[in-house]
Amino acid sequence: MMKPAVDPLAQLTEIRAIMERSSRFISLSGLSGVGAGVVALAGAGIGHWYLSREYGYMGYMRLLQSTPSERELVLPFLLLLAGGIIAAALTVAMFFTMRRARKANQPLWSALGRRLAISLIIPLAAGGLFCLALFLRGAVSLVVPGLLLFYGLALLNASKYTLDEIRWLGLTQIALGLVAVLLPGAGLLFFALGFGLGHIGYGLLMYNRYER
């Protein structure tokens, strides 16, 4: 009885898939990006509402010129808002990523997953502390650009452990951060563009390419 012919191309494709699963964390869900983007847009809206209530319609512009005592008054709310955005975005991201990891039979908290998490956390923690120092020193206009730049660098750092699209999202965040430096009065807009629409666009691309 003759054995069926082996397709070399199919074998190479299977080998490549196995190597990719072993060297890259491929269970990131596009829906995680969409959810995180929606959370960021909601956070930007809440921030605009709060600053408008405190300073008037041009609340963010007024914040850029605030005194140290004024910044101390709004800092607790802004920190609470930032913590809420991070917690909600992480919850959404973990939910969809865990669901995709189960479908792909890939453990979520593997050695590869830990390396990915560490490569993200270190630049993000450093960037968060640096931007807090900028705020306290009165360089409020540099806070949003700093957040975008450090987040973009964190994504670039993590991209070697996951899908290539993360690198392009990181480069997009860095570009927006650099432009935001030149337009200090549009910080909230760039926050919404980078963390909101940027994540949604990336998430939809990932979902249509890998999950649909």
C-alpha positions as CSV (number, residue, x, y, z in Angstrom):
1,M,0.0,0.0,0.0
2,M,1.5,3.3,-1.1
3,K,1.8,6.1,1.5
4,P,0.1,9.4,0.6
5,A,2.4,12.0,-0.8
6,V,3.7,14.5,1.7
7,D,3.2,18.2,0.8
8,P,6.6,19.9,1.6
9,L,4.8,23.3,1.7
10,A,2.3,22.1,4.3
11,Q,5.1,20.7,6.4
12,L,7.0,23.9,6.3
13,T,3.9,25.9,7.3
14,E,3.3,23.5,10.2
15,I,6.9,23.8,11.4
16,R,6.8,27.6,11.2
17,A,3.5,27.6,13.2
18,I,5.0,25.4,15.9
19,M,8.2,27.6,16.1
20,E,6.1,30.8,16.3
21,R,4.0,29.4,19.1
22,S,7.1,28.4,21.1
23,S,8.9,31.8,20.6
24,R,6.0,34.3,20.6
25,F,2.9,34.9,22.6
26,I,0.3,34.9,19.9
27,S,-2.9,34.8,22.1
28,L,-3.3,38.6,22.3
29,S,-6.9,39.3,21.3
30,G,-7.9,42.1,19.0
31,L,-11.0,42.6,21.1
32,S,-8.7,43.4,24.0
33,G,-7.4,46.4,22.0
34,V,-10.9,47.5,21.1
35,G,-12.1,47.3,24.7
36,A,-9.0,49.1,26.0
37,G,-9.6,51.9,23.4
38,V,-13.2,52.3,24.5
39,V,-12.1,52.5,28.1
40,A,-9.5,55.2,27.2
41,L,-12.1,57.3,25.3
42,A,-14.4,57.1,28.2
43,G,-11.6,58.2,30.5
44,A,-10.7,61.1,28.3
45,G,-14.4,62.2,28.3
46,I,-14.5,62.0,32.1
47,G,-11.3,63.9,32.4
48,H,-12.6,66.6,30.1
49,W,-15.9,66.8,32.1
50,Y,-14.0,67.1,35.4
51,L,-11.6,69.8,34.3
52,S,-14.5,71.7,32.7
53,R,-16.3,71.6,35.9
54,E,-13.3,72.8,37.9
55,Y,-11.9,75.5,35.4
56,G,-14.6,76.1,32.8
57,Y,-15.0,74.9,29.2
58,M,-11.3,75.3,28.5
59,G,-10.4,73.3,31.5
60,Y,-7.4,71.5,30.1
61,M,-5.8,74.8,28.9
62,R,-6.4,76.2,32.4
63,L,-4.7,73.2,34.0
64,L,-1.6,73.9,31.9
65,Q,-1.3,77.3,33.6
66,S,-2.3,76.1,37.1
67,T,-0.5,76.9,40.3
68,P,1.1,74.2,42.5
69,S,-1.8,74.4,45.0
70,E,-4.3,74.0,42.2
71,R,-2.5,71.0,40.8
72,E,-2.5,69.4,44.3
73,L,-6.3,69.8,44.5
74,V,-7.0,68.0,41.2
75,L,-4.2,65.4,41.5
76,P,-6.2,62.9,43.7
77,F,-9.0,62.7,41.1
78,L,-6.6,62.5,38.2
79,L,-4.7,59.7,39.9
80,L,-8.0,57.9,40.7
81,L,-9.1,58.3,37.1
82,A,-5.8,57.0,35.7
83,G,-6.0,54.0,38.1
84,G,-9.6,53.3,37.0
85,I,-8.6,53.5,33.3
86,I,-5.7,51.1,33.8
87,A,-7.7,48.7,35.9
88,A,-10.7,48.6,33.5
89,A,-8.4,48.3,30.4
90,L,-6.5,45.4,32.0
91,T,-9.7,43.6,33.0
92,V,-11.0,43.8,29.5
93,A,-7.7,42.8,28.0
94,M,-7.2,39.8,30.4
95,F,-10.8,38.6,29.7
96,F,-10.4,38.4,25.9
97,T,-6.8,37.3,26.0
98,M,-7.6,34.4,28.4
99,R,-10.5,33.4,26.1
100,R,-8.3,33.3,23.1
101,A,-5.5,31.5,24.9
102,R,-7.9,28.8,25.8
103,K,-9.0,28.4,22.2
104,A,-5.3,28.2,21.1
105,N,-4.4,25.8,23.9
106,Q,-1.6,28.2,24.9
107,P,-1.0,28.8,28.7
108,L,-1.5,32.5,29.6
109,W,1.1,32.7,32.4
110,S,4.0,30.8,30.7
111,A,7.6,31.8,30.7
112,L,6.9,33.6,27.4
113,G,3.9,35.4,28.9
114,R,6.0,36.5,31.9
115,R,8.7,37.9,29.7
116,L,6.1,39.8,27.7
117,A,4.6,41.2,30.9
118,I,8.0,42.3,32.3
119,S,9.0,43.9,29.1
120,L,5.9,46.0,29.3
121,I,5.7,46.8,33.0
122,I,9.3,48.2,33.4
123,P,9.0,51.0,30.8
124,L,5.4,51.7,31.8
125,A,6.2,52.0,35.5
126,A,9.2,54.3,34.8
127,G,7.1,56.4,32.4
128,G,4.2,56.7,34.9
129,L,6.5,57.9,37.7
130,F,8.4,60.3,35.3
131,C,5.1,61.8,34.1
132,L,3.9,62.2,37.7
133,A,7.1,64.1,38.4
134,L,6.4,66.3,35.4
135,F,2.9,67.1,36.7
136,L,4.2,68.0,40.1
137,R,6.9,70.2,38.7
138,G,4.4,72.2,36.6
139,A,5.3,70.7,33.2
140,V,1.7,69.6,32.7
141,S,1.9,70.0,28.9
142,L,4.5,67.2,28.7
143,V,2.5,64.6,30.7
144,V,0.4,63.3,27.8
145,P,3.3,63.3,25.3
146,G,5.4,61.5,27.9
147,L,2.7,58.9,28.5
148,L,2.4,58.2,24.7
149,L,6.2,58.1,24.3
150,F,6.8,55.7,27.2
151,Y,3.9,53.5,26.2
152,G,5.1,53.3,22.6
153,L,8.6,52.4,23.8
154,A,7.1,49.7,26.1
155,L,5.2,48.2,23.1
156,L,8.4,48.2,21.0
157,N,10.2,46.5,23.8
158,A,7.5,43.8,24.1
159,S,7.0,43.3,20.4
160,K,9.9,40.8,20.2
161,Y,7.7,38.4,22.3
162,T,4.5,38.7,20.4
163,L,2.9,39.6,17.1
164,D,4.5,42.2,14.8
165,E,1.5,44.5,14.8
166,I,2.4,45.5,18.3
167,R,5.5,47.1,16.9
168,W,3.5,49.3,14.6
169,L,1.1,50.3,17.4
170,G,4.2,51.3,19.4
171,L,5.6,53.4,16.6
172,T,2.2,55.1,16.2
173,Q,2.1,56.0,19.9
174,I,5.7,57.4,19.7
175,A,4.8,59.5,16.6
176,L,1.7,60.9,18.3
177,G,3.7,61.7,21.5
178,L,6.2,63.7,19.4
179,V,3.5,65.6,17.6
180,A,1.7,66.2,21.0
181,V,4.9,68.0,22.3
182,L,4.4,70.6,19.5
183,L,0.7,71.1,20.3
184,P,0.5,71.4,24.1
185,G,-3.0,72.6,24.3
186,A,-4.3,69.4,22.6
187,G,-3.2,66.9,25.2
188,L,-6.6,65.4,25.8
189,L,-7.2,65.1,22.1
190,F,-3.9,63.2,21.6
191,F,-4.7,61.0,24.6
192,A,-8.0,60.0,22.9
193,L,-6.2,59.5,19.6
194,G,-3.4,57.4,20.9
195,F,-4.9,55.3,23.7
196,G,-8.5,55.4,22.4
197,L,-8.7,55.4,18.6
198,G,-5.2,53.9,18.2
199,H,-6.2,50.8,20.3
200,I,-9.5,50.4,18.6
201,G,-7.9,50.6,15.1
202,Y,-5.2,48.1,16.1
203,G,-7.8,45.8,17.7
204,L,-10.0,45.7,14.7
205,L,-7.1,45.0,12.5
206,M,-5.9,42.1,14.7
207,Y,-9.4,40.7,15.0
208,N,-10.0,40.7,11.2
209,R,-6.6,39.3,10.5
210,Y,-6.3,36.5,13.1
211,E,-9.7,35.8,14.8
212,R,-12.5,36.4,12.5
